[in-house]
Amino acid sequence: MIENLLNKNIKYLITGAAGFIGSYLSKRLLEKGFQVIGIDNMNDYYDVRLKESRLNALIRFEKFTFIKGDISNKEQVKQLFEEYKPQVVVNLAAQAGVRYSIENPDVYIQSNILGFHNILEACRHYPVDHLVYASSSSVYGANKKVPFEETDFVDTPVSLYAATKKSNELMAHTYSHLYKIPATGLRFFTVYGPMGRPDMAYFGFANKYFNGESIKIFNNGDFENDLYRDFTYIDDIVEGIVRLLSNPPEGEGVKHKVFNIGNNNPEKLMVFINTLEKALSNALGREVTFDKEYEPMKAGDVAATYASTKLLQEAVGFKPETSIEKGLQKFADWYVDYYNKK
Ligand SMILES: NC(=O)c1ccc[n+]([C@@H]2O[C@H](COP(=O)([O-])OP(=O)(O)OC[C@H]3O[C@@H](n4cnc5c(N)ncnc54)[C@H](O)[C@@H]3O)[C@@H](O)[C@H]2O)c1
C-alpha cells in the first residue's frame, strides 16, 4: 500500500487547492512529480486575489489541473471522481474561522457538512486508497488538560465551526467502518506563514499596522493569564500531511485515524505579537510598534491550544519544530514584498 502511494502515476485530488494549506500542499506534491487535480470555489470570504496568486504558482506545473467548483454540489463532485478517479483525496475545502461562524452559520453547514458528505459519498462509489481531511484543534473546545491528545474527550465544542469539524471526524469514521475507506483526519493547530489567511490575527495585525490603525487583542488585557496558541508554520503542516498521505491506516478494524499537527510548544499571544513586531522591523529596516487595544475574549474563542504530537511522531517520525522567530520572519518578508510596503 505504501509503495503504491509513492508511485508517481497516482492522482491526488485536493479540495480547497487555492486555499492557504491546499496551495502549499499541491505545490509540494507537484514538485515531487505527482499529478494533482485541484478544486476550489474561489469564494470571497477573504481577498480572492490572494487565492489567484496561489493558483498562479500552481498552473505552471504541467501535471496540475484546476477545476473551479463547489464540493457542496453533489453532481459536480460525482463528475469529478468519475472523470479523474483519484487514488488519494485530501479534503481541505471548508469554511474556516471560528468568529465568522457566529454570524454566518449556514455556510459552515453547506461546505463543511454537506460538502464533506459529498466527498465521502464519492469515495464510497469511486474507492480511493486514502482519504485525508482537515479537522481542527478547535474540536478540543475549552478543554483544560494539556497537551491536547487525540484520545481526549472532544464532545463539547464551543463554536459551530468546531462542531462541523468534530462531525467530519464522526462521518469519516462511519464511512470508513461501512465502506472500508482508509481515512485520516488532521487536527491542525493555528497555521501561519507567507500567503496565509488574511482573516487570521497575525495577518490582520500586519494589515492594521500598515493602514495606520490600532490592533485589537482579545485577551482581556491580562498578561499573567494570557491566551496561549500552538502556532504551526505552514511548511511543518505540509511535511506532516505528506508523510501521512503515504501511511493510510492499515490492519484489522476500522481504518480511520485522527492526528494532531501542531507545534507542541504554545506561545503567549503577547510574545507572538512582539515577535511579529520584530519580524516586520527587520523586514522594513525600521522600528515597528503596534498601537494596541485590549478587549475581552470573543464568544467561541478558547484560552489555550496545545498539541500533543506523540501520535504523529510515532506514525511518521516527524514533529513540527519551526520557531515563531523563523516562521514570522518568513511571513513578514513575504508580506512586505507582496504588498510593496518598503
Ligand atoms: N489555517 C489554519 O490555522 C487551520 C486550522 C485548523 C483547521 N484548518 C482547516 O484546514 C483547511 C484548510 O484551511 P486554510 O487555512 O487553507 O483555509 P482557506 O480558507 O485558505 O482554504 C480553504 C479553501 O477552500 C475553498 N472552499 C471553501 N468552501 C468550498 C466549497 N464549498 N467548495 C470548494 N471550495 C471551497 C476556499 O475558497 C478556500 O480557497 C480547512 O478545512 C480549515 O478548516 C485550518
The ligand as a Gaussian input file, in Angstrom:
#p B3LYP/6-31G(d) Opt

LIG

0 1
 N       -5.213000      27.558000       8.772000
 C       -5.454000      27.073000       9.996000
 O       -4.936000      27.576000      11.000000
 C       -6.368000      25.892000      10.173000
 C       -6.501000      25.356000      11.463000
 C       -7.333000      24.275000      11.656000
 C       -8.012000      23.719000      10.585000
 N       -7.897000      24.266000       9.345000
 C       -8.646000      23.645000       8.245000
 O       -7.765000      23.359000       7.189000
 C       -8.426000      23.500000       5.939000
 C       -7.659000      24.475000       5.062000
 O       -7.575000      25.720000       5.744000
 P       -6.898000      27.006000       5.130000
 O       -6.297000      27.749000       6.244000
 O       -6.083000      26.619000       3.972000
 O       -8.205000      27.804000       4.675000
 P       -8.517000      28.574000       3.322000
 O       -9.819000      29.288000       3.550000
 O       -7.354000      29.374000       2.885000
 O       -8.725000      27.391000       2.279000
 C       -9.957000      26.747000       2.059000
 C      -10.265000      26.845000       0.558000
 O      -11.454000      26.115000       0.324000
 C      -12.254000      26.821000      -0.585000
 N      -13.652000      26.432000      -0.337000
 C      -14.420000      26.751000       0.731000
 N      -15.635000      26.190000       0.611000
 C      -15.608000      25.477000      -0.538000
 C      -16.556000      24.677000      -1.203000
 N      -17.785000      24.509000      -0.717000
 N      -16.198000      24.080000      -2.379000
 C      -14.956000      24.267000      -2.898000
 N      -14.034000      25.033000      -2.320000
 C      -14.352000      25.623000      -1.150000
 C      -11.978000      28.294000      -0.319000
 O      -12.206000      29.098000      -1.460000
 C      -10.512000      28.279000       0.089000
 O       -9.665000      28.597000      -1.005000
 C       -9.843000      23.952000       6.261000
 O      -10.665000      22.804000       6.309000
 C       -9.717000      24.540000       7.647000
 O      -10.931000      24.475000       8.354000
 C       -7.075000      25.337000       9.107000

